[in-house]
Amino acid sequence: MTLAQIVAELCKQVNELEAVRKERFLSWLHKHHRTHQLPSMETLPGFLTAWLGDLHPQGLQWEVQLLQDEIAWWRNLSAARLWRILEEEHSQWIG
């Protein structure tokens, strides 16, 4: 696969997530990559292209697998578990 195909596939997978799960994935990506700005669906293709394009083939393969695993984790997370995560985050902001 070319880099453009990899980025397109990753963006497709993220876009297929429900809104809350998509938001949580983008937040995770922000923390993982330590970006200055939270990525959005509009900026994700350019962000991934720039970031992944700078990696050596082995690093690219590792990061793509990590991204796919994280997308799958959010996709497969039960609604009950997602609710608990959101409640915990909310209570941290309030408390």
N, C-alpha and C positions, 0 to 999 in steps of 0.2 A: 504494500500500500504506500502511496505517496503521503507526504505530510498533509497536503490539502484533503485527501481522502480520510486520513486519521482524524483531523480536526472536524471535518463534516460529520463523521460518524459519532464522535464524542458530543458534539453540539446537538445532534439528533437525539441521542440518548438522554441528555440533560433536558432537552425541550419536552420529552415525553413524560418527565416526572410531573406529579401534581404540584401545584403552585408552592405549597409549604415545603415540600420535599426539595423542590428546585431551589428555593431560597436557602434552605439549610445546606444544600450541596455547595452553592456559590459562596456561602459564608465559610464553609470548611476550606474551599479552594483558596479563599482570601487569606485564611490563617496558614494553610499549608505553604503557600507561595510567598507569604508576607508582602502582599501587594499594598500599595498606598491607597488604592481605591477598590471598593468592593466590585468584583466583576458583575456584569449584568448579561442578559442574553444578547444584548446588542453589541457589547464589547467582547464577549467570550471568544468568537472566532479569531479576532485579531490578537487577543491576549494569548490564546493557546498557540497560534502560529508563531508569534514572537518567542514565547517561552520554549516550546518544544523544538522549534527550529534551531535553537542554540545548543541543543544537547547532542552528545555523541550517540551513535546508534544504540549502544547498550543502555545508556541513561534514558534515551527516548523510549525504548521498549519497557523499561522498568516503570517510568512515570505514566505511560499510557495504561499499563496494567493496573497501576495503583488508582488512576482516575476511573477506569472501568469498574474496578472493585468497589470504589466508594459510591459510584452511581448506582451500582447493583445493591449496595447496602441500604441506601436511602429508598430505592424502589421496593425492596423486599421487607423493609421495616414494618412491623405490624402497626396498625392504627393505635392500639393501646400503648405500645412503647413510644411511638411518636408523641402521643398526647402527654405521657409522663415527662419526656424530654422537654417539651414546650412548657409544661407546668414548672419544672425545675428552673428553667431559664427565667421564666416570669417571676418566680419567687426570689431569685437572686437579684433581679432588678429592683424589686420592691423592698426586700429585706436588707 
